[in-house]
C-alpha cells in the first residue's frame, strides 16, 4: 500500500515515526532493527515511505523543481471536486460532516481500498477486547508463518520476537505494518474479521470473503501468481480452497520482486466510500471507551501540511496503496462533538506518475478537512504574509 509525497507528513517509514510508535508500547526489550523494506512498498499505508535512492538528486535544481511541483491548496469544495475529477482514472470521494454530505465524487461503487482494509481488523480487535477474549497488553509472538513484506518493521524482527497487542495494532494503523496486521488476524481468526466487516456496516460483506491476509495478497500477486490468476472468477468457496494452497507455499519472494507497476485490481479488498466512513466513524465512537484505541487511530494524522488554528481536537487516519491504487480516510473531531469524515480513493493505470497523483490526493484531502472553517494551511499563511510585506 503507498504514502504521500511530502516529508512534512508523518511518514510510514521515517525513523521518527517508527520511534514514536515503538515508545511505551510494551515492546520486547531487544533493540528494534531499522526497517529494510522497499523504498516503494507494493502494499503500504498510503504515504511516501522512503525516497527512492536510485532517483535521489540532492542538487539545488532538483530540490527547487520538487518544491515547484508541490500541490497547491484548493479553495473550497468546488475546486476540490474539479481537481479530483481531473485525476487520471476512477475517483471515489466522500466528505460528510455530522451526517450531512458536503462532497461526493463518483457513483458510490465498490473500489480497491488497499491498506484501508486494516480498519476492519482493528474493529475486530476491539470486539475481542470488549468480549474479554483479548487485552491490549496481551503478548503476541512473531512466527515465520506470519511474516509478510513491507510496509512496516515487524517483518525484520527475529522469529519469536514478542510485543504487545497495543504495539502491533498501533504499527498496523500508524505505519501500516503488514506483518503486524497478519499477526492480529491470526490472533482473532479470519471468521472474526469477516464478522467485523458485516458488523461495521459494509454494504456487501461477501466482497471481503475470504478476508485475505497481506501475506496471502503478496503470494497471490507475486509469490505464486498462478494461484491468483483466476481470482476474480472464483466464488467464495473456491477462493478459500486457493488460500489453503497458498498456506502450503513458503514466502520465497522479497520486496525486490514486487513493483508499483504490477497492477492487479482483482486481488485486493473492496469497499465503497460510505463503507469506509461507517467503519471509521464507529471506531472513533468506540475510542471513547478505549484510550488505547484513540492512541492507535490518532498516532499518524496523515496530514500533508501543517495547519494554523485547527478546528478539530483530534484527527485520525488510515491510508492505503497498491500498484495503481491510492486511498485514504480521515476523521476530524471537534471539542463540541462535530465529526467530519473525508474518504478519497483513486484507481489509475498511470503508475509512472503515481507519486504526483498521491500528493494531489492527500493535498485535496487536507483541503476538504478545513474547507468552510477558519483553519488555514501554513503555506497559505506564509504566502499571505509575503504578499502583505
Rosetta blueprint (number, residue, H / E / L):
1 X L
2 X L
3 X E
4 X L
5 X L
6 X L
7 X L
8 X L
9 X L
10 X L
11 X L
12 X L
13 X L
14 X L
15 X H
16 X H
17 X H
18 X H
19 X H
20 X H
21 X H
22 X H
23 X L
24 X L
25 X L
26 X L
27 X L
28 X L
29 X L
30 X L
31 X L
32 X L
33 X L
34 X L
35 X L
36 X L
37 X L
38 X L
39 X L
40 X L
41 X L
42 X L
43 X L
44 X E
45 X L
46 X L
47 X E
48 X L
49 X L
50 X L
51 X L
52 X L
53 X L
54 X L
55 X L
56 X L
57 X L
58 X L
59 X L
60 X H
61 X H
62 X H
63 X H
64 X H
65 X H
66 X H
67 X H
68 X H
69 X H
70 X L
71 X L
72 X L
73 X L
74 X L
75 X L
76 X H
77 X H
78 X H
79 X H
80 X H
81 X H
82 X H
83 X H
84 X H
85 X H
86 X H
87 X L
88 X L
89 X L
90 X E
91 X E
92 X E
93 X E
94 X E
95 X E
96 X E
97 X E
98 X L
99 X L
100 X E
101 X E
102 X E
103 X E
104 X E
105 X E
106 X L
107 X L
108 X L
109 X L
110 X L
111 X E
112 X E
113 X L
114 X H
115 X H
116 X H
117 X H
118 X H
119 X H
120 X H
121 X H
122 X H
123 X H
124 X H
125 X H
126 X H
127 X H
128 X H
129 X H
130 X H
131 X L
132 X L
133 X L
134 X L
135 X L
136 X L
137 X L
138 X L
139 X E
140 X E
141 X E
142 X L
143 X L
144 X H
145 X H
146 X H
147 X L
148 X L
149 X L
150 X L
151 X L
152 X L
153 X L
154 X H
155 X H
156 X H
157 X L
158 X L
159 X L
160 X L
161 X L
162 X E
163 X E
164 X E
165 X H
166 X H
167 X H
168 X H
169 X H
170 X H
171 X H
172 X H
173 X H
174 X H
175 X L
176 X L
177 X L
178 X H
179 X H
180 X H
181 X H
182 X H
183 X H
184 X H
185 X H
186 X H
187 X H
188 X H
189 X L
190 X H
191 X H
192 X H
193 X H
194 X H
195 X H
196 X H
197 X H
198 X H
199 X H
200 X L
201 X L
202 X L
203 X L
204 X L
205 X H
206 X H
207 X H
208 X H
209 X L
210 X L
211 X L
212 X L
213 X L
214 X H
215 X H
216 X H
217 X H
218 X H
219 X H
220 X H
221 X H
222 X H
223 X H
224 X L
225 X H
226 X H
227 X H
228 X H
229 X L
230 X L
231 X H
232 X H
233 X H
234 X L
235 X L
236 X H
237 X H
238 X H
239 X H
240 X H
241 X H
242 X H
243 X H
244 X H
245 X H
246 X H
247 X H
248 X L
249 X L
250 X L
251 X L
252 X L
253 X L
254 X L
255 X H
256 X H
257 X H
258 X L
259 X L
260 X L
261 X L
262 X L
263 X L
264 X L
265 X L
266 X L
267 X L
268 X L
269 X L
270 X E
271 X E
272 X L
273 X H
274 X H
275 X H
276 X H
277 X H
278 X H
279 X H
280 X H
281 X H
282 X H
283 X H
284 X H
285 X H
286 X H
287 X H
288 X H
289 X H
290 X L
291 X H
292 X H
293 X H
294 X H
295 X H
296 X H
297 X H
298 X H
299 X L
300 X L
301 X L
302 X L
303 X L
304 X L
305 X L
306 X L
307 X E
308 X E
309 X L
310 X L
311 X L
312 X L
313 X L
314 X E
315 X E
316 X E
317 X E
318 X E
319 X E
320 X E
321 X E
322 X E
323 X L
324 X L
325 X E
326 X E
327 X E
328 X E
329 X E
330 X E
331 X E
332 X E
333 X E
334 X L
335 X L
336 X L
337 X L
338 X L
339 X E
340 X E
341 X E
342 X E
343 X E
344 X E
345 X E
346 X E
347 X E
348 X L
349 X L
350 X L
351 X L
352 X L
353 X L
354 X H
355 X H
356 X H
357 X H
358 X H
359 X H
360 X H
361 X H
362 X H
363 X H
364 X H
365 X H
366 X H
367 X H
368 X H
369 X H
370 X H
371 X L
372 X L
373 X L
374 X L
375 X L
376 X E
377 X E
378 X H
379 X H
380 X H
381 X H
382 X H
383 X H
384 X H
385 X H
386 X H
387 X H
388 X H
389 X L
